[in-house]
Amino acid sequence: MRALVINDLQSLKELVGREIGVSEWFCVTSERVERFAEATGDRQWIHLDRERASKESPYGGTIAHGFLTLSLISHLMKDVMEIRSGVRLAVNYGLNRVRFPAAVRTDSRIRARVTLLALKELPDSAEAIFMVTVEIDKSEKPGCVAEWIVRYYQ
């Protein structure tokens, strides 16, 4: 799947209220989960101890950190859209709502489904609010649903 190429911020504005696209599938490997645990200091057994998680976890094995899933949104977004011109810098400005309806099991695949909810022009930038649903392969429930705010500086 190719990223939607958007000429500029004015063209992005025309997409408000519409689904922009869906990313490629991305495998959340146990190695990535382990590196995230090391980077954040969140070494809870449910993420790292396969044997214990297979016996004691309600998920039947290890799972990715919710914050790892959330942090992958910016990576997945590269598959969804590219603004060709008029943007010198894009900044993660924050989140309005974040939920983790289902656990992302280690070594499962995820992808992002992205809708542009709003685009507001500011004096020095444009602020986009995206609804991002992180789908899990072979799961009815998503791993993450978030309203993500991105500021685009011209």
C-alpha positions in Angstrom: 0.0 0.0 0.0 1.4 3.4 -0.9 1.1 6.5 1.3 -1.3 9.1 0.1 0.7 12.0 -1.2 -0.8 15.3 -0.2 0.5 18.4 -2.0 0.3 20.8 0.8 -1.6 21.8 4.0 -4.4 23.3 1.9 -4.9 19.9 0.2 -4.9 18.2 3.6 -7.7 20.5 4.7 -9.9 19.0 2.0 -9.6 15.6 3.8 -11.2 16.7 7.1 -13.8 14.1 8.1 -12.5 11.4 5.8 -10.4 8.3 6.3 -7.0 9.0 4.9 -5.7 5.5 4.7 -4.5 2.3 6.3 -0.8 1.5 7.0 1.0 -1.7 6.1 1.0 -4.5 8.7 3.8 -4.2 11.2 5.0 -7.1 13.4 5.5 -6.3 17.1 8.4 -8.6 17.8 9.4 -9.9 21.2 12.8 -8.2 20.6 11.1 -4.8 20.1 9.0 -5.4 23.3 12.2 -6.2 25.2 14.0 -3.1 23.9 11.0 -0.9 24.9 11.1 -2.5 28.4 14.8 -1.7 28.7 14.3 1.9 27.4 11.4 2.7 29.8 12.3 0.5 32.8 8.8 -1.2 32.5 10.0 -4.8 33.0 6.7 -6.3 34.1 6.6 -10.1 33.6 3.5 -9.9 31.4 5.8 -8.3 28.7 9.0 -10.3 29.2 8.5 -13.7 30.8 7.0 -16.0 28.1 6.8 -19.0 30.4 5.0 -17.2 33.2 2.8 -15.3 30.8 1.7 -18.5 29.1 0.6 -19.9 32.4 -0.7 -16.9 34.4 -1.7 -14.2 31.9 -5.2 -14.0 30.7 -3.7 -13.4 27.2 -1.9 -16.8 27.0 1.5 -15.2 26.4 3.5 -12.0 26.5 2.0 -8.7 25.3 3.4 -5.4 24.1 3.3 -2.4 26.4 0.3 -0.2 25.6 2.7 2.7 25.4 4.8 0.8 22.9 1.7 0.4 20.7 0.9 4.1 21.1 4.5 5.1 20.2 4.4 3.1 17.0 1.6 5.4 15.6 4.1 7.9 14.2 6.0 5.1 12.5 2.8 3.6 11.0 1.7 7.1 9.9 4.6 7.2 7.4 2.8 4.4 5.4 -0.5 6.4 5.5 0.3 9.9 4.2 3.1 12.2 3.1 2.8 15.9 2.7 4.9 16.9 -0.3 5.5 20.6 0.3 4.9 23.5 2.6 5.9 21.7 5.8 9.4 22.2 7.2 8.6 20.4 10.5 6.0 18.2 12.0 5.7 17.9 15.8 3.8 15.4 17.9 1.8 17.9 20.0 -0.1 15.4 22.1 -3.2 13.3 22.5 -6.8 14.0 23.5 -8.0 10.5 24.2 -6.2 7.2 24.3 -7.6 3.7 25.0 -6.2 0.2 24.7 -9.3 -2.0 24.1 -7.3 -5.2 23.4 -3.8 -6.4 24.3 -1.3 -6.7 21.4 0.3 -10.1 21.8 4.0 -10.3 21.2 4.8 -11.3 17.6 1.4 -10.2 16.3 0.8 -7.7 13.5 -0.7 -4.3 13.8 -1.7 -1.5 11.4 -3.0 2.0 11.7 -6.3 3.2 10.2 -6.3 7.0 10.1 -9.0 9.6 9.8 -8.5 13.4 9.8 -10.9 14.8 12.3 -9.9 18.5 12.2 -7.3 20.9 10.8 -7.0 24.3 12.4 -4.8 27.1 11.1 -2.7 28.8 13.8 -0.5 31.9 13.4 2.7 29.9 13.1 1.5 26.4 12.1 -1.5 24.2 11.3 -2.8 21.7 13.9 -4.3 18.4 12.7 -6.2 16.0 14.9 -6.2 12.5 13.6 -8.3 9.6 14.9 -5.9 6.6 14.8 -7.2 3.1 15.3 -4.4 0.5 15.7 -5.9 -2.7 14.4 -4.5 -6.2 15.4 -4.4 -8.9 12.8 -7.1 -11.5 13.5 -8.7 -9.5 16.3 -12.1 -7.9 16.4 -10.9 -5.3 18.9 -8.2 -2.7 18.2 -5.0 -2.5 20.3 -5.2 1.3 20.6 -7.6 4.1 19.7 -6.2 7.6 20.0 -6.9 11.2 19.0 -3.4 12.3 17.9 -2.5 16.0 17.6 0.2 17.0 15.1 1.4 20.5 14.5 2.8 21.3 11.0 5.2 24.2 10.8 5.6 25.9 7.5 
